[in-house]
Amino acid sequence: MPISIYNTLTRKTEEFKPIKKGEVRMYVCGVTVYDECHLGHARSAFIFDFMRSYFAYRGYKVTFVKNITDVDDKIINKARDEAADKKSPLFGRDLNTASREIAERYTRSFYGDMEALGIAHADKEPKATEHIKDIISMISTLIEKGHAYASGGDVYFDVRSFSGYGKLSHQDKDQMLEGTRIDASEKKRDSLDFALWKSAKPSEPEWDSPWGKGRPGWHIECSAMSTKYLGDNFDIHGGGRDLIFPHHENEVAQSECTTGKPFANYWIHNGLLTINGEKMSKSLGNYVSINGVLERYPADVLKIFFLGTHYSHPIDFTWEKMDTARSGYERFVVLLDKIDRRLAGKAGIPAKKDKDIEDAKARFIEAMDGDFNTPSALGALFDLVSAANKIVDRNDDISVLKYIKDTLLETGGVLGLSFVPAASGASDAEIQKLVDARIEAKKMKDFGESDRIRLELNQKGVILEDNKDKTYWRRKV
């Protein structure tokens, strides 16, 4: 069964047909590094990470590019605030230096968040400031072709020069004009025109250009970097639903006017993350940081929460939903713990297939092939757990248990799940020492000491299971 994708450009679910057989070239808009990432950023990063993984799982060679916007009004404004704040380490710095340090600080923070979440780097993660020459070259081509014009040190894209403007967001130009106006301070000819290059303001980051010192507009950087690394026409462009207009619409216009070719064949947009029905946003102040969640839950639990809703739909965050996700995730961890006990000391045994497990795996693939339907895919994995528990309880051939474990790690791994509980402060050796002490206390019928040790272990995030002849332990999820 081929992979199908809902394409924002056509508003249809279409069979995915790569430009080059067996290869996928994908670009996703990354973060603007002016503050800590929140859960909305985490969801988008995770979604395109598991899509990349699934394409690879299905045999495609994937080239994945995700940019970092490291020069922008938000970064400059943050730098200006900190440079004026006596409590900030950037107090007194010039705006150019402060802007660079703000971008570097939050780029490091972004990578730290991605590592904590277990989200891999893209194949290329270009920064806007490292591609100024590419951006200037694209702008120059647009001017030469009559699609852009310089005005007082700025450069604007002439929207009315591109007949296809609006085809991604499915709007016509007259609809877009409603409610728009040209501010007296602006130098553009038409209210729909957008900036490709912004003339320098005092102390702000700036680069030399044919139009004077300045910096790139936001939209042009993605066009310049995506085509540099993926070619004029590539397979997939992704990002949040809030980027469809104007950011992605503008990318389409400036890219196709530059190259004369179609830009991206498939457009994938993820739904936004909300709190109480509102978009999670730094500007609204209603966001939860990634670290704030990971202090309470393993990364896998957050991923289970995300996977329970189709990528294209909005998702509303609550701590109660996170607790539900934790309970679901625990089913996987408990099963794998049971299997590991049975397989202990039996390295190298072959895996023996089981029909129920094979059926669950087939349903998983069918769901993911159908526009990355992770709620159904996750349901298939829960069915796998139910079938596996029956097999474990029957004490079936341990070769089948090996197949179950391999299948769960394989399919779960595609979804970015590690199935490794977050480590508590205690080491395995420290925990085992306490477990042994409790076993000894029980032998001596010192039940008060036994209960005390159980409580201590519980406080260390350890769950005990007493069987007839042995005590097992595992870390809490």
N, C-alpha and C positions, 0 to 999 in steps of 0.2 A: 504494500500500500504506500503510495507517495505521501510526502508531507504536504499538508495544505495550510495556507496562511490567510488570515483576513488582511486584505490590502486596503489601507486608508485611501490610497489614490483612486481605486476603482469602486470602493465600498462593497467589495465582494470577497468571499472566501475562495481562494484560487489554489490550484495545484502549484507547488513551488517548482519552477523550472530554472535552474541556474544558467547563467550566461555561458559558463564553461563547465562541461560535464564533470561532476564529481567534486566541484569546488564551490565554496560560498564565500563571498566577500561582503562584509558587514561593517557598517559604521554606526556608532551610537553617540549622541551628544552627552558629554560628561558633565562634571561639576564646574561651577564658578567658585574659585577658592577664595572666599572672603569671610567664611565662618565655618563652624563645625557642621558636619553632615548630620541630617536627621533621618528618621525612618523612611520618609518619602524617597530620599536618595538611595537608601539601602534597598528598598523594594525594586527600584528601577535597575540598579546595578545587579541585583540578584536575578531578576527576570532575564536580562540579556546574557548573563553568565550561564544560566541553565539552557537557554536556547543555543548558545554556542556549543555547550557540552552535548546537547542532544543531536545537533547536526553532525558532530564528530562521531557520536555513538552510532549514527546511521550510515557512517562511512564516508562523510564528506571531509575534504580538506578545508579547514576554515581559516580565513584571515580576518581577524577582528581588530578594529581600530576604534578607540574611544578617546576623545580629546579632553584637554584640561584648559579652561578659560582662565588665564592668569593675568589678563589686563582687561579692566571693565570699570564702569562707573561705580559699581558696588564695592569693588576692591579699593578704588581711590577714595570713596567716601569713608570707608572703614579706616583707611590709613590716615585720612585727615583728622578723624575723631581721636585716634590714638596718639597722633603726633601732638595734639593739643591737651591730652590727658596726662596730668602729672603722675598718675599712678601707673601709666603704661610704660613698658620698657622702650617704646618708640617715641616717648615724649621728646620734643625738640628736633626730631629728625626732619629733613626735607621731605617733601611729599613724594618725590620720585623714589627715594630710598625706602621710605615707609611702605609705599605700595608694593615694592618688590619683596620686602620682608613679610608683609601680610600674606602675599601669595605663596611664598615659600613655607610659612608657618602652617597654613591650612592645606597646602599640598601634602605636607608630612602627616598632618592629622587625617586627611582622606586616606592615604595609604595605610595608616595604622588601623583605621576603621575597616578597610577592606580585608586586611590580614586577620583581624579579630573575627570577621564574619566568614572567613574561609573563601573569599571571592578572589579568583585568580586575576593577575594582570592581563590586560588586552595584549595582543601581539605588538601593537604600536599604541603609545599614549602621548601623542604630540601636544605640545603647548603652543598657544597662540604667539607668544613672544619669540619663539624659536623659528617662526615661519613668516616673519614680516616681509621678506623678499618674495615669497610665494604669493602672499596677499597683495602686495603692490603690483606684481605681474598680472594677477587676475583682474584687478581694478583697471590697470592700463588697457588690457584687452577689451574690457567692457566699454571704456571710453572710445577706443578706436572703432568699435563696432556700432557706436551710436546708442548704446544702452545705458550710459552713465554720463554725468557731466560734473565738472569742477565748478565750485561756487564759493568764492571767498576763503579758500584754503580747505574747505570740505569737499567731499565727493559724494554724489547721490546716485542711486539707481533710478532710472526712469521707468517706473512701473508700467506706464502706458505703451512702452516700446515692446512689451512682451505680451503677446495675445493670450498666452496660456496662464496668465496670472490669476490665481484663485482656483486652479484645478485640483489642488491637494485639499484645501479647506472647503471646496465646493461652494464658493461664494463668487458673485460677480463684482466687478469694480464699483458699480454704482451703489451696491449694498454696503461695501466697505467705506464708501465716502460719507455715509450718513453719520453725523455726529463728529466728523473730523474737521480740523481747520489747520491753517498754517499760522504758527505763532510768529509775531513780528520779528523775533530774534532769529528765526530760521531762514536759511538761504536756499531752500529747495523750491522748485517750481510748482510742484503738485503736492497736496497733503498726503497722498499715498506713497510718494517717493521715500526711500529710506537711506540712511547714511552707510556708505562703504568706508569712508575715511573721515576722521574728525580732526579738525585743526587743533594744534596744541594750545592748552591753557597754561597760565603761569605755574611752574613747578611740577606739573603733571608728567607722567611718563610720556616720552615722545621719541619718534624715529624720523629720520630724513625720508622725504618722498618727493616725487616730481611736483607735488602740489603744496609743498612746504612741510614744516615739521608737524607731526601729529601722531595719531594712533588709529588702529583699525576699528571699524564698527563690529558689533557682535556677530552679525549674520555671516559676514564674508569669511571669517576665520574657518568655519566648518566646511564651507565649499572648497576653500583652498587646500585644507588638510585632507579632506576625504578624497578628493580627486588626485592629490599628490600620491597617496599611498594605495588607493584602490582603483584608480583609472577614471576616465571621464564618465563611464557607465558601469555601475556595480549593482550587486544583487539586492541588498537590504539596507535601509536606513531606519534607525529606531530612535526612540526617545519618549518622554512623557507626553500625554495627551495635550497638556497645556502648551506644548511647543508647536503644535500643528500650524497655528497662526499667531503671530506673523513669522516666527523664526524659520520653520521648515518651508513655509510657502515662499519666503524670500530666498532661501537656499536653492529651491527649485529654479526660481526665476534667474538668479545671477549665474548659476552653474550652467543651465541650458543655453543661456545667451552667450556665455563664454565659449562653450565647446561645440554648440550646435547639435548636441546629442542628448538623448534622454539621460536623466541624472540617476536616480535609483529606481529599480523595477518594482520593488515591494517596500511599502512603508508600514512599519509596525509601531503602534503607540500603546504604551501601558497606561492603565487607569491610575488615578491619583489616590494617595493615601490621605484619609481625613480623620479628624477627631470631632466627634459629635456632628458629623455631616459637613464640616468645613475643611477645606484643603489645608494640610499641614504645611505651615509656612513660617520661616524665620521672621518675616515682616509682620505677621499677625501675632507672633509670640506664642503660638499654640503648638509647639513642636516638642517631641520627645527625642532626646539624643540617642544615638546608637549605643554609646557607653551606658546610658541610663537603663537600657533594656538588658544589655549583656551582663550587667551587675546582678540581675535577678534571674536570668534564663540563659541556658546554653544557646549558641548561635543556631543550632539545629531546630530549636523550638520556634525561634523567630521565623525560620524558613518554612516550617510546617504551617505556621499562621499565614504566611504569604501564599503558600501553595494551595491553601483551601479555597482561594478565590481566583477565578480566571484572570490572567494577566491584564486583559483589556478592560476589566471592570474596576470601579472604585472599591476601596476597602476601608472600613472604618475601624480604627484601632481602639481597643479597650484592654485593660489588664485582665478582665474576666476571660476575654477571648484568648489571651496568652496562656492563661491557666488551662483552658480547654485544649489548646495546642500541646501543652506540656503533657497532659494526660494521654493524648494520642501518641505522642512521641515515645512515651514510656513503654507503650506496647512493643515497639520495635526493640528497645533496649533490653527489656525483660526476655523477649524471645531469643535474642542473640546471646544473652547471658546463659540461658538454659542450654543452647546448642554448644556454646564454648565449653561448658562443663562436661558434656557428653564427648566432645572431641578432644578433650585434654589428653595429651600424651599420645595422640594418634595422628601425628603429622604425616602427610604424604598419602593419605587415603584418597581414592578416586571419588569424584562426585557422581552420584547416580540420579538420573532424572525422575521426576514425579509429575504425573499428568495435571494434578490440581495446581501445582506451582507453575508449570509451563503455561497453563491457561491464564493464570493471573499475570504472568509476564507478557503474554500476548495481548491482554487487555490494556496493560500499561503502555505498550508500544502503540496500539490502536488509538488510545487517548492522546498520546503525545503527537502522533502523526496528524491528528485532527485539530490543528491550530493550537498546539501546546496546551491541551485541556488538562491542566494539573489537578483540578478537583477530582476528575475521573481517574487520572493516573494514580493519585494518592489513594483513592478508593480501592483500586486494584491492588495496591501494596498492602492495605489493611486486610483485604481478602486473603492475600498471600499469608499474612500473619495468622489469621484464623485457621486456615488450612494447615499451616506449619505447626501450630500448637497442638492440633489433633494428632499429627504425625509424631511429635515429640512425646505426647502423653501415651501413645501406643508403644513407645520404645522401639520404633521401627529401625530398620537398617541405618547405621550411622552414615553410610555413604549418601543416603537421601538427605540427611541433615547437612552434610557438606554442600550439597546442591542448593538447599534452601538458603544457607548462609551466603554462598557465592552469588545467588540470584538477587538476594536482598541488597547486598553490598554493591552489586553491579547497577541495579536499577536506581537504588537510592543515591548512589554516587553520581549518576547522571543529573539528579535533582540537587546536587550539592550537599547531600546529607552524609555526615561522617559516622553517625551512630556511636559517637564516643562521648559519654557524659563529661561535663566539665569537671576538671579535677578540683577536689577540695584542698584545703591547706595541708592536710596530712598526706604523707607518702604511702605507697602501697605497703612498704615494710612496716611503717608505724601502725597502719590499720591492722595488718595481719598479727602484729604483736599483741594488740588489744583483743583481737578475736581469740587468739590462743589463750590469753589470760582469762577471758570469759569462759571458754570451754573448760579450763582447769577449775575455775570457781564453781561451775555447775557440777563437775565431778565430785568436788568436795562438799556439795550441797550448800554452798554459800550463795544463796539466791539473792541476797541483798547486794553483794558485790557484783553478781552477774547482771542484775538490773541496772546497777550504777554504770557498768561498762557499756551496756546497750545504750543507755541514755547519752553517754559521752560520745559513742560512735554516731548516734543519731545527730548530735550537735555538730559533728564533723562532716555531716552529709553522707552518712553510710547507712545502708539498709541491710539488715541481717535476715537470713532465711535458715531456720533450723530444720534439717531433715532428720531422719531416724538415726543415722550414724555420722552425720557431718553437718557443719555450719558453713553456709555460703554467704558471701557479702558482695555488694555492689554499691557504687556511688549513686546518690540521688540524681535524677535528671534536673 
